[in-house]
Amino acid sequence: MALPAKLIDGGVAGLVGVTCVFPIDLAKTRLQNQQGTKVYSGLLDCLVKTIRAEGYLGMYRGAAVNLILVTPEKAIKLAANDVFRQKLSKGGRLPLWAEILAGCGAGTCQVVVTTPMEMLKIQLQDAGRLAAQRTVSAPAPPLTEPPSPRPSATGITLELLRTRGLIGLYRGAGATLLRDVPFSMIYFPLFAKLNTLGRREQGCHGDTQERAPFVQSFMAGCAAGSVAAVAVTPLDVIKTRLQTLKKGVGEDSYRGLADCARRIWSREGPSAFLKGATCRALVIAPLFGIAQGVYFLGAGEQVLAVFR
């Protein structure tokens, strides 16, 4: 499959997947950021309270940023993994170390888009939690006091560029790299193995993978995605905390990766590193199941064929 077709497939897959699971991702962000006053007791409680306070569309706060940037992000991730696998294959076969190395390369490549996307998305997703926390921990403001304006992706971007420059959009890049590289190193080899189960030819990510039925690719993506997501949840918690600009009442700010990990461990206990693990599994499993299923349907080749 040509690289342009792979990029189109990855983009379409990312758009479909994000649209389906974004509300759960919003709940994940809000649950991971809870420290002092707890507004939500769990996934369902978070979704119900979000709908009551912000309406149905409140569950898609920050979705526009994701829908715009997830196309290049998923396209880079999936296409880069394919390219690395093809370059590392020897005689039509790919050893496990090469599969892991290809996943490492894919995870590294995507960070250039993932970091600013996550940075903006987290601010928009967490704004509702901060507003809800203020109503719980403080008396209602006077009726004459105007409500605080909702943050926008454009406003946050311009403010970060004005105060911190381009590097402001890449806050938490190290934590993002530490999360996405291990994720890809686990996900892609596991997906490749599951996607070839029950078929005679065992080789690299070539014909055997492309001939996989949609259902098999979907289920393989779900299974591999959930395993990898839970495995790197502690790193995702650290990344989310570091990238959150506005903190609630009594919530910690952090000076870096080590400081964040130390404070979470000492003040909230080891269980805090698994906050949102269920949500991550529920998000990543269908997200990558849909992504891999759509990716292997070959929509990109059909689109390119129209313009030939």
C-alpha positions as CSV (number, residue, x, y, z in Angstrom):
1,M,0.0,0.0,0.0
2,A,1.4,3.4,-0.9
3,L,2.3,5.9,1.8
4,P,-0.4,8.5,0.9
5,A,-3.1,5.7,1.1
6,K,-1.8,4.7,4.5
7,L,-1.9,8.4,5.7
8,I,-5.5,8.7,4.5
9,D,-6.5,5.4,6.2
10,G,-4.9,6.4,9.4
11,G,-6.7,9.8,9.4
12,V,-10.1,8.3,8.6
13,A,-9.6,5.7,11.3
14,G,-8.7,8.3,13.9
15,L,-11.7,10.5,13.1
16,V,-14.2,7.6,13.4
17,G,-12.6,6.3,16.6
18,V,-12.4,9.6,18.4
19,T,-16.0,10.5,17.6
20,C,-17.2,7.3,19.2
21,V,-15.2,7.3,22.4
22,F,-14.5,11.0,23.2
23,P,-16.9,11.3,26.2
24,I,-15.1,8.5,28.0
25,D,-11.8,10.2,27.3
26,L,-13.2,13.4,28.9
27,A,-14.2,11.4,32.0
28,K,-10.7,9.9,32.1
29,T,-9.0,13.3,32.2
30,R,-11.3,14.7,34.9
31,L,-10.9,11.6,37.1
32,Q,-7.1,11.6,36.8
33,N,-6.9,15.3,37.7
34,Q,-9.0,14.9,40.9
35,Q,-6.8,15.5,44.0
36,G,-8.4,17.3,46.9
37,T,-12.2,17.9,46.6
38,K,-13.6,15.0,44.7
39,V,-16.4,16.0,42.3
40,Y,-16.9,12.6,40.7
41,S,-17.0,9.2,42.2
42,G,-16.4,7.3,39.0
43,L,-17.0,7.1,35.2
44,L,-20.8,7.0,35.2
45,D,-21.1,9.7,37.9
46,C,-18.8,11.9,35.9
47,L,-20.8,11.5,32.6
48,V,-24.1,12.0,34.4
49,K,-22.9,15.2,36.2
50,T,-21.3,16.5,33.0
51,I,-24.6,16.2,31.1
52,R,-26.6,17.8,33.9
53,A,-24.2,20.8,34.3
54,E,-23.0,21.3,30.7
55,G,-25.5,19.5,28.5
56,Y,-24.9,16.6,26.1
57,L,-22.4,18.6,24.1
58,G,-20.4,19.2,27.3
59,M,-19.2,15.6,26.9
60,Y,-17.5,16.7,23.7
61,R,-15.6,19.6,25.2
62,G,-12.3,19.7,23.4
63,A,-13.4,17.3,20.7
64,A,-12.8,19.8,17.9
65,V,-9.1,20.0,18.7
66,N,-8.9,16.2,18.7
67,L,-10.8,15.8,15.5
68,I,-8.5,18.3,13.7
69,L,-5.2,16.9,15.0
70,V,-6.1,13.2,15.4
71,T,-5.9,12.9,11.6
72,P,-2.2,13.6,11.3
73,E,-1.5,11.9,14.6
74,K,-3.1,8.6,13.8
75,A,-1.9,8.8,10.2
76,I,1.7,9.3,11.4
77,K,1.4,6.5,14.0
78,L,-0.1,3.8,11.8
79,A,1.9,4.7,8.7
80,A,5.2,5.0,10.5
81,N,4.7,1.6,12.1
82,D,4.1,0.1,8.6
83,V,7.2,1.8,7.2
84,F,9.5,0.7,10.0
85,R,8.2,-2.9,9.8
86,Q,8.8,-3.0,6.1
87,K,12.3,-1.6,6.5
88,L,13.2,-4.0,9.3
89,S,11.7,-7.2,7.8
90,K,14.2,-9.8,6.5
91,G,13.1,-12.3,3.9
92,G,9.4,-11.5,4.6
93,R,9.7,-12.2,8.3
94,L,10.0,-9.8,11.2
95,P,11.5,-10.9,14.5
96,L,10.0,-9.8,17.8
97,W,12.8,-7.3,18.5
98,A,12.1,-5.7,15.2
99,E,8.4,-5.4,15.9
100,I,9.1,-3.7,19.2
101,L,11.6,-1.4,17.5
102,A,9.1,-0.5,14.8
103,G,6.5,0.3,17.5
104,C,9.1,2.5,19.3
105,G,9.7,4.4,16.1
106,A,6.0,4.9,15.5
107,G,5.5,6.2,19.1
108,T,8.4,8.6,18.8
109,C,7.2,10.0,15.4
110,Q,3.7,10.8,16.6
111,V,4.8,12.9,19.7
112,V,5.3,15.9,17.5
113,V,1.5,16.1,16.9
114,T,0.3,14.3,20.1
115,T,1.8,16.7,22.6
116,P,0.1,20.0,21.5
117,M,-3.1,18.1,20.8
118,E,-3.2,16.6,24.3
119,M,-2.1,20.0,25.8
120,L,-5.1,21.8,24.4
121,K,-7.5,19.0,24.8
122,I,-6.8,18.6,28.5
123,Q,-7.4,22.3,29.3
124,L,-10.8,22.2,27.6
125,Q,-11.8,18.9,29.1
126,D,-10.8,19.8,32.6
127,A,-12.5,23.3,32.6
128,G,-15.9,21.7,33.6
129,R,-14.3,19.8,36.5
130,L,-12.8,23.0,37.9
131,A,-16.1,24.9,37.6
132,A,-17.9,22.0,39.3
133,Q,-15.3,21.9,42.1
134,R,-15.7,25.7,42.8
135,T,-19.5,25.2,43.3
136,V,-18.8,22.4,45.8
137,S,-16.0,24.0,47.8
138,A,-17.2,27.6,47.8
139,P,-20.5,29.5,48.2
140,A,-22.4,30.6,45.2
141,P,-21.2,33.9,43.7
142,P,-23.4,37.0,43.7
143,L,-26.0,37.2,40.9
144,T,-24.3,40.4,39.7
145,E,-21.0,38.6,39.1
146,P,-20.7,37.4,35.5
147,P,-19.9,33.8,34.9
148,S,-16.3,33.1,33.9
149,P,-15.8,32.7,30.2
150,R,-15.2,29.2,28.8
151,P,-11.7,28.6,27.5
152,S,-11.2,28.0,23.8
153,A,-8.5,26.2,21.9
154,T,-7.6,29.4,20.0
155,G,-7.4,31.5,23.2
156,I,-5.3,28.9,25.0
157,T,-2.9,28.6,22.0
158,L,-2.5,32.3,21.6
159,E,-1.9,32.8,25.3
160,L,0.7,30.0,25.4
161,L,2.5,31.4,22.3
162,R,2.5,34.9,23.8
163,T,3.7,33.9,27.3
164,R,5.9,30.9,26.6
165,G,6.5,30.7,22.9
166,L,6.1,27.5,20.8
167,I,7.7,25.5,23.6
168,G,4.5,26.2,25.7
169,L,2.5,24.0,23.4
170,Y,5.0,21.2,24.0
171,R,4.8,21.2,27.8
172,G,4.9,17.6,29.0
173,A,6.6,16.4,25.8
174,G,8.9,14.2,27.8
175,A,6.0,12.6,29.7
176,T,4.1,12.1,26.4
177,L,7.1,10.4,24.9
178,L,7.5,8.1,27.9
179,R,3.8,7.1,27.6
180,D,3.5,6.7,23.8
181,V,6.7,4.9,23.1
182,P,6.1,2.0,25.6
183,F,2.4,1.9,24.4
184,S,3.4,1.4,20.8
185,M,6.1,-1.1,21.8
186,I,3.4,-3.2,23.4
187,Y,0.5,-2.5,21.1
188,F,1.9,-3.1,17.6
189,P,3.7,-6.4,18.2
190,L,0.7,-7.7,20.1
191,F,-1.8,-6.5,17.5
192,A,0.3,-8.1,14.7
193,K,0.3,-11.5,16.5
194,L,-3.4,-11.4,17.2
195,N,-4.2,-10.3,13.7
196,T,-2.5,-13.3,12.2
197,L,-4.1,-15.9,14.5
198,G,-5.7,-18.8,12.6
199,R,-4.0,-18.2,9.4
200,R,-1.1,-20.2,7.9
201,E,1.2,-17.5,6.7
202,Q,3.2,-15.8,9.5
203,G,5.3,-12.9,8.3
204,C,5.8,-9.2,8.5
205,H,3.1,-6.6,8.3
206,G,2.5,-7.3,4.7
207,D,0.0,-9.5,2.8
208,T,-1.0,-11.6,5.9
209,Q,-2.0,-8.4,7.8
210,E,-3.8,-6.9,4.8
211,R,-5.9,-10.0,4.2
212,A,-7.1,-10.0,7.8
213,P,-10.9,-9.8,7.9
214,F,-12.4,-6.6,9.3
215,V,-13.8,-8.3,12.4
216,Q,-10.4,-9.9,13.2
217,S,-8.6,-6.6,12.8
218,F,-11.2,-4.9,15.0
219,M,-11.0,-7.5,17.8
220,A,-7.2,-7.6,17.6
221,G,-7.0,-3.8,17.9
222,C,-9.4,-3.8,20.9
223,A,-7.5,-6.5,22.7
224,A,-4.0,-5.1,22.1
225,G,-5.2,-1.5,22.8
226,S,-6.7,-2.4,26.2
227,V,-3.6,-4.3,27.3
228,A,-1.2,-1.5,26.3
229,A,-3.5,1.2,27.7
230,V,-3.7,-0.2,31.2
231,A,0.1,-1.0,31.1
232,V,1.0,2.7,30.6
233,T,-1.7,4.3,32.7
234,P,0.7,5.5,35.5
235,L,2.6,7.4,32.8
236,D,-0.6,8.8,31.5
237,V,-1.6,10.1,34.9
238,I,1.8,11.9,35.2
239,K,1.4,13.3,31.7
240,T,-2.1,14.6,32.4
241,R,-1.1,16.2,35.7
242,L,2.0,17.9,34.1
243,Q,0.0,19.3,31.2
244,T,-2.9,20.7,33.3
245,L,-2.3,24.5,33.5
246,K,-5.1,25.5,35.9
247,K,-5.3,23.7,39.2
248,G,-8.3,23.4,41.6
249,V,-8.4,24.3,45.3
250,G,-5.6,22.5,47.2
251,E,-4.2,20.7,44.2
252,D,-0.5,20.3,43.6
253,S,1.6,21.9,40.9
254,Y,4.7,20.0,39.7
255,R,8.2,20.9,38.7
256,G,8.8,17.9,36.4
257,L,8.4,14.2,35.9
258,A,10.3,13.0,39.0
259,D,8.6,15.6,41.3
260,C,5.1,14.7,40.0
261,A,5.7,11.0,40.5
262,R,7.1,11.6,44.0
263,R,4.2,13.8,45.1
264,I,1.5,11.5,43.7
265,W,3.1,8.6,45.5
266,S,3.5,10.3,48.9
267,R,0.2,12.3,49.0
268,E,-2.2,10.0,47.2
269,G,-0.7,6.6,47.4
270,P,0.3,4.1,44.6
271,S,-3.4,3.5,43.7
272,A,-3.5,7.1,42.3
273,F,-1.2,6.0,39.4
274,L,-4.1,3.8,38.1
275,K,-6.7,6.6,38.1
276,G,-8.7,6.4,34.9
277,A,-7.3,2.9,34.0
278,T,-10.8,1.6,33.3
279,C,-11.6,4.7,31.3
280,R,-8.4,4.3,29.3
281,A,-9.2,0.7,28.5
282,L,-12.7,1.6,27.4
283,V,-11.3,4.5,25.3
284,I,-8.3,2.8,23.7
285,A,-9.8,-0.6,23.0
286,P,-12.6,0.6,20.7
287,L,-10.5,3.5,19.4
288,F,-7.7,1.2,18.1
289,G,-10.2,-1.5,17.2
290,I,-12.0,0.9,14.9
291,A,-8.8,2.4,13.7
292,Q,-7.2,-0.9,12.7
293,G,-10.5,-2.1,11.2
294,V,-10.9,1.0,9.1
295,Y,-7.2,1.1,8.3
296,F,-7.3,-2.4,6.8
297,L,-10.4,-1.8,4.8
298,G,-8.2,0.3,2.6
299,A,-10.3,3.5,2.3
300,G,-7.2,5.4,1.3
301,E,-6.7,3.4,-1.9
302,Q,-10.3,3.9,-2.8
303,V,-10.0,7.7,-2.3
304,L,-6.8,7.8,-4.4
305,A,-8.4,5.7,-7.1
306,V,-11.0,8.4,-7.6
307,F,-8.4,11.0,-8.5
308,R,-6.4,8.8,-10.9
